[in-house]
């Protein structure tokens, strides 16, 4: 699985790193990723490797366990507001 480094005190959106459809992975156990975007913030003083692209809902919990702030974004959410919220959390940590 490819990885990307999220630098210390950095916040980013993974919109371009999400597998949105199940094609060509048709099968009973494959579901589309339910979020339009994912905002990830690294509140630590260490760089952390994250898996990209995000394939499943388990991705969110796996990366929260690494100490990251992970906020999934749906189509109805205020992306800019959520992004600013994560940036503030990272800044205060």
DRENKOLLUM-269313 format. One record per atom (N, C-alpha, C): residue number from 1; atom name; x, y, z. Coordinates in Angstrom, 2 decimals. Last residue first. Layout:
<nodes>
NUM_CA_X_Y_Z
...
</nodes>
This chain:
<nodes>
93_N_-2.89_21.85_20.00
93_CA_-2.38_20.61_20.61
93_C_-0.91_20.74_21.01
92_N_-3.58_24.10_18.62
92_CA_-3.69_24.14_20.07
92_C_-3.08_22.92_20.75
91_N_-3.23_23.29_15.93
91_CA_-2.49_24.45_16.45
91_C_-2.46_24.46_17.98
90_N_-5.14_21.31_15.69
90_CA_-3.71_20.98_15.51
90_C_-2.85_22.07_16.14
89_N_-7.46_22.82_16.04
89_CA_-7.15_21.72_16.97
89_C_-5.67_21.35_16.91
88_N_-7.27_24.50_13.80
88_CA_-7.23_25.06_15.15
88_C_-6.89_24.00_16.19
87_N_-7.56_22.63_11.71
87_CA_-6.34_23.44_11.82
87_C_-6.18_24.03_13.21
86_N_-10.15_21.73_12.24
86_CA_-9.04_20.80_12.40
86_C_-7.73_21.58_12.53
85_N_-11.56_24.11_11.63
85_CA_-11.67_23.51_12.94
85_C_-10.50_22.57_13.22
84_N_-10.95_24.46_8.92
84_CA_-10.46_25.45_9.89
84_C_-10.51_24.89_11.32
83_N_-12.34_22.24_7.91
83_CA_-10.89_22.33_7.72
83_C_-10.29_23.32_8.73
82_N_-14.97_22.89_8.57
82_CA_-14.35_21.71_9.17
82_C_-12.83_21.77_9.05
81_N_-15.30_25.19_6.93
81_CA_-15.46_25.27_8.38
81_C_-14.80_24.10_9.09
80_N_-14.93_24.06_4.39
80_CA_-14.01_25.11_4.86
80_C_-14.09_25.23_6.38
79_N_-17.11_22.19_4.23
79_CA_-15.71_21.78_4.15
79_C_-14.77_22.81_4.75
78_N_-19.89_21.55_5.69
78_CA_-19.16_22.78_5.37
78_C_-17.67_22.46_5.40
77_N_-21.67_18.70_4.29
77_CA_-20.87_19.38_5.31
77_C_-20.22_20.65_4.77
76_N_-22.91_17.26_2.29
76_CA_-23.70_18.30_2.97
76_C_-22.90_19.10_3.99
75_N_-21.10_15.33_1.48
75_CA_-21.48_16.37_0.53
75_C_-22.21_17.53_1.20
74_N_-18.88_14.83_4.32
74_CA_-19.91_14.41_3.38
74_C_-20.25_15.57_2.45
73_N_-15.75_14.04_5.61
73_CA_-16.59_15.12_5.09
73_C_-17.59_14.54_4.10
72_N_-14.12_12.94_8.62
72_CA_-14.72_12.65_7.31
72_C_-15.69_13.76_6.91
71_N_-11.27_13.80_10.23
71_CA_-12.67_14.23_10.12
71_C_-13.18_13.91_8.72
70_N_-8.82_12.99_12.48
70_CA_-9.41_12.58_11.20
70_C_-10.89_12.95_11.20
69_N_-5.83_13.59_13.89
69_CA_-7.20_14.09_13.92
69_C_-7.77_13.80_12.54
68_N_-3.70_10.87_14.91
68_CA_-4.10_11.92_13.98
68_C_-5.53_12.37_14.26
67_N_-2.83_8.72_16.32
67_CA_-2.78_10.01_16.98
67_C_-3.18_11.17_16.10
66_N_-3.26_6.29_15.25
66_CA_-1.90_6.81_15.10
66_C_-1.73_8.17_15.79
65_N_-5.97_5.97_15.48
65_CA_-5.12_5.25_16.44
65_C_-3.66_5.70_16.36
64_N_-6.79_7.31_13.22
64_CA_-7.02_7.94_14.53
64_C_-6.16_7.28_15.59
63_N_-6.20_5.39_11.34
63_CA_-5.38_6.58_11.39
63_C_-5.62_7.41_12.65
62_N_-8.11_3.41_11.80
62_CA_-6.68_3.04_11.81
62_C_-5.80_4.28_11.96
61_N_-10.49_4.87_11.43
61_CA_-10.11_4.42_12.78
61_C_-8.63_4.04_12.85
60_N_-10.34_5.32_8.61
60_CA_-10.50_6.42_9.55
60_C_-10.03_6.00_10.94
59_N_-10.23_2.81_7.42
59_CA_-9.10_3.73_7.26
59_C_-9.14_4.81_8.33
58_N_-12.69_1.65_7.62
58_CA_-11.68_1.27_8.61
58_C_-10.45_2.16_8.56
57_N_-13.99_2.40_5.31
57_CA_-14.27_3.14_6.54
57_C_-13.27_2.82_7.64
56_N_-11.54_2.27_2.59
56_CA_-12.69_1.80_3.36
56_C_-12.86_2.61_4.63
55_N_-9.45_3.54_1.19
55_CA_-10.30_2.56_0.51
55_C_-11.58_2.25_1.26
54_N_-7.47_6.26_0.49
54_CA_-8.39_5.71_1.49
54_C_-9.37_4.81_0.76
53_N_-4.37_5.50_-1.32
53_CA_-5.63_6.19_-1.07
53_C_-6.43_5.54_0.05
52_N_-2.39_5.91_1.59
52_CA_-3.20_6.53_0.54
52_C_-3.28_5.55_-0.62
51_N_-1.65_5.91_5.00
51_CA_-1.92_5.10_3.81
51_C_-2.76_5.92_2.84
50_N_0.86_8.02_6.43
50_CA_-0.54_7.63_6.28
50_C_-0.68_6.82_4.99
49_N_3.38_8.56_8.80
49_CA_3.03_8.00_7.49
49_C_1.57_7.61_7.48
48_N_4.17_11.54_10.45
48_CA_3.45_10.26_10.51
48_C_3.11_9.83_9.09
47_N_6.66_13.43_12.17
47_CA_5.96_13.09_10.92
47_C_5.32_11.71_11.06
46_N_6.03_14.86_15.43
46_CA_6.70_13.86_14.59
46_C_5.95_13.68_13.27
45_N_4.56_16.29_17.16
45_CA_5.81_16.91_16.70
45_C_6.62_15.96_15.83
44_N_0.99_16.13_16.39
44_CA_2.23_15.72_17.06
44_C_3.42_16.50_16.51
43_N_-1.33_16.54_15.02
43_CA_-1.06_17.42_16.15
43_C_0.26_17.11_16.87
42_N_-2.17_16.48_11.85
42_CA_-1.14_15.84_12.66
42_C_-0.79_16.77_13.82
41_N_-5.32_15.93_10.34
41_CA_-4.39_16.84_10.99
41_C_-3.42_16.06_11.86
40_N_-7.32_15.52_7.53
40_CA_-6.41_14.87_8.45
40_C_-5.45_15.91_9.01
39_N_-10.45_15.09_6.10
39_CA_-9.48_16.08_6.58
39_C_-8.64_15.40_7.65
38_N_-11.73_13.65_3.26
38_CA_-11.30_13.38_4.63
38_C_-10.25_14.43_4.98
37_N_-14.65_13.57_1.16
37_CA_-13.31_14.04_1.48
37_C_-13.00_13.61_2.90
36_N_-16.97_12.15_0.86
36_CA_-16.47_12.89_-0.29
36_C_-15.01_13.32_-0.08
35_N_-17.50_8.81_2.06
35_CA_-17.27_10.24_2.27
35_C_-16.67_10.89_1.04
34_N_-17.69_6.02_1.77
34_CA_-18.90_6.80_1.99
34_C_-18.72_8.32_2.12
33_N_-16.38_4.12_-0.82
33_CA_-16.01_4.94_0.34
33_C_-17.13_5.94_0.56
32_N_-18.34_1.24_-1.76
32_CA_-17.73_2.54_-2.06
32_C_-17.40_3.30_-0.78
31_N_-17.30_-2.06_-0.83
31_CA_-18.29_-0.99_-0.77
31_C_-17.61_0.32_-1.15
30_N_-16.91_-5.46_-1.24
30_CA_-16.36_-4.16_-1.61
30_C_-17.48_-3.12_-1.62
29_N_-18.02_-7.95_-0.90
29_CA_-17.37_-7.35_0.26
29_C_-16.80_-5.95_-0.02
28_N_-19.05_-8.70_-3.40
28_CA_-19.95_-8.50_-2.27
28_C_-19.31_-7.76_-1.11
27_N_-17.73_-6.84_-6.21
27_CA_-17.80_-7.99_-5.32
27_C_-18.66_-7.66_-4.13
26_N_-15.58_-5.04_-8.32
26_CA_-16.93_-5.54_-8.07
26_C_-16.87_-6.79_-7.20
25_N_-13.49_-3.11_-8.78
25_CA_-13.44_-4.09_-7.70
25_C_-14.81_-4.63_-7.35
24_N_-12.97_-1.04_-10.52
24_CA_-13.27_-2.34_-11.11
24_C_-13.31_-3.46_-10.07
23_N_-15.78_0.19_-8.83
23_CA_-15.28_-0.26_-10.13
23_C_-13.76_-0.14_-10.13
22_N_-16.55_1.42_-6.56
22_CA_-16.12_0.03_-6.43
22_C_-15.58_-0.52_-7.73
21_N_-15.33_4.80_-5.96
21_CA_-16.24_3.80_-6.53
21_C_-15.71_2.39_-6.29
20_N_-13.38_6.37_-4.69
20_CA_-14.80_6.70_-4.55
20_C_-15.75_5.62_-5.03
19_N_-10.64_6.41_-2.94
19_CA_-11.23_5.55_-3.96
19_C_-12.74_5.65_-3.79
18_N_-8.86_9.38_-2.47
18_CA_-9.97_8.54_-2.02
18_C_-10.46_7.70_-3.19
17_N_-7.17_11.55_-2.84
17_CA_-6.62_10.26_-2.42
17_C_-7.69_9.35_-1.86
16_N_-8.26_14.00_-3.22
16_CA_-7.70_13.34_-4.39
16_C_-7.14_11.97_-4.10
15_N_-8.98_14.66_-0.54
15_CA_-9.99_14.51_-1.60
15_C_-9.49_13.79_-2.82
14_N_-7.69_15.01_1.91
14_CA_-7.32_13.87_1.05
14_C_-8.29_13.63_-0.08
13_N_-6.31_17.93_3.26
13_CA_-7.50_17.24_2.79
13_C_-7.08_16.16_1.80
12_N_-4.25_18.58_6.17
12_CA_-4.49_18.46_4.73
12_C_-5.79_17.72_4.45
11_N_-2.08_20.13_8.42
11_CA_-3.44_19.71_8.15
11_C_-3.61_19.64_6.64
10_N_0.70_19.69_10.62
10_CA_0.17_19.93_9.28
10_C_-1.27_19.41_9.18
9_N_2.35_19.09_12.76
9_CA_1.51_20.29_12.81
9_C_0.92_20.67_11.46
8_N_4.72_17.22_10.85
8_CA_4.22_17.70_12.15
8_C_3.44_18.99_12.00
7_N_3.47_15.81_7.70
7_CA_4.46_16.49_8.52
7_C_3.87_16.97_9.85
6_N_2.72_12.82_6.56
6_CA_2.02_14.01_7.03
6_C_2.95_14.66_8.05
5_N_3.72_11.01_3.79
5_CA_4.13_11.53_5.09
5_C_3.35_12.81_5.38
4_N_2.05_8.21_2.42
4_CA_2.40_9.61_2.30
4_C_2.80_10.08_3.70
3_N_2.17_5.03_0.72
3_CA_2.07_5.86_1.91
3_C_2.49_7.28_1.58
2_N_0.63_2.19_-0.89
2_CA_1.40_3.43_-0.91
2_C_1.17_4.24_0.36
1_N_0.85_-1.18_0.00
1_CA_0.00_0.00_0.00
1_C_0.89_1.24_0.00
</nodes>
